[in-house]
C-alpha cells in the first residue's frame, strides 16, 4: 500500500580553507553547506525501485541479499547509491528495523542546468540523501546528524576508497564547520575488521573532529566560477607524489596550511575580518606554492585573476576545493567592496554565483 512520500533536501558543500592538507591526520579544514541541493523522495510501494533523474535512469529494480543491495543495471554511475543503500539497509537490520519495499527518487541541482560542474560535492550529497531518507523513514527514532554522517562516510569511502569526508559532513550537518578528517585508510581498515556496521558507528573515530562555527556578519563572502571543472583526482595524485618524492616540501605545506587555517578560524571566532582576510591570503599562498612544487596547476590563470581582483578590492581570494578550475571564494570587509568585486569578476569573465550558506543538513520538505 502506498503511503505519504517522505521528501528531503540535502545541501551541497563549498570548501573554504585547508584543502589537500585535510587528507592528513589532525589537519583542520573549514567547509560550508550551500543552498544548492540534492532532492530525494522515498515512497513505500509493492516493489523496490530506484530513479536517478539526472542520469535519466527510471524505475530500476533492486534487491537486498546478504548485506548487499543490487541495482539491476549495467550503468556504473549507480555505484555510490548502491553502496549507500547496502550500508544503511544492513545497519537497519542490525537495529532490528525492517524496511518495507520502496521507490527512491533522486534529483540533484548541484551542477547547473547545462551540466556544468561547480564543485559543490554531488556524490557526497547524493550518498547523504540516500542514508538520511532511509533512516528517517525506517529507524524508530529520529536519526542524529552524527549517525547520518557516519553511515554516509562509511559508504562513500567504501565506494571511493579515499576522500576527507568534509563534503559528507557539510551535507549531514549543514552550516559552517571546522573539520578534521576521520582518515579514509583508517575507516576502510575498521570497516573491513568490524563484525557489524553498528559496532563501527558506535566506535570512537579517533581522528575525526567536527565543530560548528559561524562566519561573522561583518565578513562578506563572494563566490565566483571560473568556467572550468576541476579534475580533483589528478591534482590529489600529484600532491601525493610530492609527499613521496620531497617530504620536506610537503611537510612545509602542511605547516603553512595549518597556520593559514588557524588564522582564519581565529578571525571567525574573534569576529576579526582582518584575520579572516589574512588567513585566506596565507591559504592561497600555501596552495599556490604546493601546486608549483608538485607541478599541479591548483591556481589556474582564471583563479589567479579571481584572487588578484579580490586583493585589489581590499579583501582576499583563494581557490575553493582542489583548485584547477571550479570555484574561487573571496572575503571582503564591506558589502560595497563585495559588490564592486563581483562586477570586476564579471568583466574578467568570472561568473559570480548567488550561493548562500545553508544552516541545516538533511531536512524534510
N, C-alpha and C positions, 0 to 999 in steps of 0.2 A: 504493500500500500504506500503510495507516495505521501510524504509528509511535507511540512513547510520547509523550503530550502534554507540552508544556512549560507549566508554570503559574507565574505570577509574581504578587506583590502589590506595589503601588506606593503609597507614603504620600501623604496629602493634606498641606495646609500650614495654618499659622496665622501671620499677620503679628504681629510682636512690637513693633517700633519703626521709625519712619521712613516711614510711609505717605505717599502723594502725592509727597513730596519725591523719592523714589526714581526717579520718572519723569524727573528731570533728571540730567545727566551728573555723575558722581563723588559723588552723594549716597548715603550709606550707609543701609542698612536691615538690620534683624535679622528673620529668618524661621526658623520651626522646622517640621520634618516631624512629623506626628502619627500616632498609631496608629489611624487610620481609613484604609481602603484602597480602591483600585480593583484588582479581580482580573482577570487576563487569562489565557486558555488558548489556546495555539496547537497545533492538531492537523493533521499532514500528512494530506491526503486527495486524492482524484482531482479534485475541483472546488474552485474558490475560493469561500469563503462567509464571511459576517460575521454575528455575532449580537450585538446590543446589548440585553442583558436588561432594563435599566431602562426602555428605550423600547419594550419588547415588540416588537422587530424581530428576527426569527429567520431564519437561513439566506438572507440577502440575497446574490445573486450579485454578484461584482465582477470586473473585468478590469483589466489593466495594459497601456497602449498609449501610446507616445511620451511617456514620463516622467510619465504621469498614471494614477492609479487611478480607475476609475469604478465607484461602487457603484450597483447598479440599484434605485433607489427615488426617489420624489418627496419623501421626508422630508428636510427641510433640516438636521435635527439630526445627520445623519451627516457634515457638512462637516469638522468637526475631525478625525475619524478618516480620512476620505478624503484630506485634505491630509497628514496624518502618514504614512499608508501610501505616498503618492506620493513624499514626500521620502526616506523610509528605503529604499524599493524602488529609487529612482534612485541613491541613494548605493551600495547593494549592487552594482548593475550596474556602476557606475564602478570598484568594487573587484574586478570580475570574479567576483563571487559570484552564483550563480543560485538564487534560492529556488524550491523545488518548490511545487506548489499546496497551500493550507492553509485551514483554517477557524479564524477568530479569534473568540473569545467573550469579551465584556467585561461585567463587573458592578461597579457602584460602591456602596459603603456610606458615601459622604461626606455624603449627606443622610440624615435618619433615615427610619424605615420609612414614615412618613406623607408623605414627600416634603418635609419641612421642610428648608429650606436653612440650613446653619450657617456657610457662607462658608469651606469648607475646600479650595476650589480644584479643583472637579470636572473642568473641561475640561482643565486643565493636567495633572492626574494621568492622565486618560484618554489624552491625547496621548503622555505619557511612557511609559505602559504599552504602547501600540502600538509605539513606537520600540524600547523595551527588548526586548520579546518577539521581534520580527522580527530584530533584531540578534543577540540571544543564540542564536537558532536557526540563523541563516544566515551570520553573519560567521565566518570561520575561526578567529579568536581572540576571547577574552572581551572585550566592549566595555567601555571605561572609563566611569565616571560622566560625565566631561567630554564624551565623544562622544555619549552618550545625551542629555545636557543640550543640547548644541549643535544636534543634529538636531531634538529636540523644540522647542527655542526657535525654530528656523527655521520649522518647520511651524505653530507656534502663532501667530507673528507673520504668517505667510502668510495664515492664516485670519482672524485678528482685526484685523490692521493696527496693533495697539497693544499696550501692556502692558509691565511691567518685566521679566518673566521670573522673578521671585523665586519664584513658585509652581512653575514648572518646575524651578528649582534645588532646592527642597526635595524635590520628588518624585524627582529624579535622584540627589541626594547623600545625603539623609536628614540627621538631626541638627539642630544649631543652627548657623545660618550668618550671617556678616556678608557683606553682598552689595551691590554697586553694579551697576546695570543696563548691559547692552550698548547700550541706546538703540534702541528699536524702529525709528525712522526710519532710523538708520544701517544696521541689519540688513536692513531692507526694500530699501534702496538697493543694498547689497552683494549681496543675493540676486539682484536684477534684473541687476546687472553681471556676476556670476560666470558663467564658462563651465560650470563643474561645481559640484555641491554639495560634493564632496571639497575643492575649492580653497577654498571658503568656510569649511568646517570647520577646515581646517589653517591658515587665516589667523589672525593675532593680532586678537582682538576688543578694540580699544584701550580702550574704556570699561569693559569688564567686570572686576570683581574679586570674588573669592569665597573666603572663608576660614572653615573650621570653627572654632567657638568652643564653650565649654562652660559652661552655667549652673552656678554653684557649688551645692553640696549644701545650703548654709545659706540659699538663697533659695527660698521656697515660692511656687509659681505656682498661681493659681486661674483657671479659665476659666468664664465664665458666658454663657448665651444669653438674649437679651432678648426673644425671641419674634417678631421681625420680620426677614425677609430684607432685606438692603441692596440698593439699586439703584445698584451701583457706577458704572456708566457715566454716569448722570446727575450723580452727585456729582463725578466727574472732570471732566466738561464744565464744571461751574460753577467749579471751581478753575482750569481752563484759561482761562476767561473773565476771571477776576480777573487772571491773568498779563498778558492783553492790555490790560485796562481800567485796572489800577492796579499797574504793575510794582513800584513801591516796596513796597507791602504784600506782594506775592508774594515779593519778594527777602528781606523781613524774615522771612517764614515759613520760607524755605529756611535762613536763618541760625539761626532758633530750632530748627528740626528738627535741623540739624547739631549744635548744642550739646547737644540732648537725647539724640540717638543716641550721640554721643561720650561723654557722661557715663554712659549705660547700658553701653556697651561697656567703658569703663574699670572700671566696677563689676564686670563679668563677668570681665575679665582679672585684676583685683586681688582677686577674691573678696570684694568690699566691698558688702554688701547695702544699706547706706545710700545708696551711689551708684546702685545699680540702681533703688532706690525714687525717688531724686531725678530720675534720667533719665526715669523713667516719668511722674512729675508734670510735668516740663518738656515732655514729648512730648504729654501730654494737653492742656496749656495751648496749645501751638503749634497742635494740630489744632482745638481749640475756637475759637481766635482766627481762624485762616484760614477756618474754616467760617462764622463770623459775618461776616467781611469779604466772603466770596463768596456769602452768602445760601444756604449749603448746610448742612443740618442733619446735621453729622457726629456730634455728641453729642446724641442723642435724649434725651427725658426719662428713659427707662429706662437708657440708657447713663450718663447723669449720676448716676442713683441708684446704679448699679453702682460707679462711680468714687468717689462720695462715701462710700459704705459702706466701700470699701477703705481710704480715708484715715482714717475713723473707727476702723478696727480696726488702725491703726498701719502701714499699707502705702500702696500707691498703685495706682490702676487707670487704664485708658485703653481707648478703642475699639480693636478689632483689625481691620486691613484698612481698607476705605473708611469705616467707621462707618455711621451712618444705620440701624443695626439690626445683625443678625448677632451676633457675639460681642464681649465685652469681656474683658480679662485683668487680673489683679492680681498684684502681688508683695508678699509679706509676710515678716517676719523670723523667724517661728516657725510650726511646724506647728499649734500651739494657736490662734494668731491666724487662720491659714488656715481651720481647721475652723469657728471662730466666724463668720468672714466668709461662708462658704458657707451656713451656717444663716440668717444675716441676709439673704443674697440670696434664699433660698427664700421667706422670709417676705415679701419685697418683690415676689415674682412673677418672679424671675430664676432660670433653671434652671442649676444648676452642672453642668458636663459632665465626665464622667470620661474626659478625653482626656490622654494622656501623650505625651512625646517618643518619636519612633521613630528609632532611631540609624541605620538602614540606608535606602538609596534602594530602587530596584527590586531585589527579591530573589526567588529561586526558592522555591517552597513544595512 
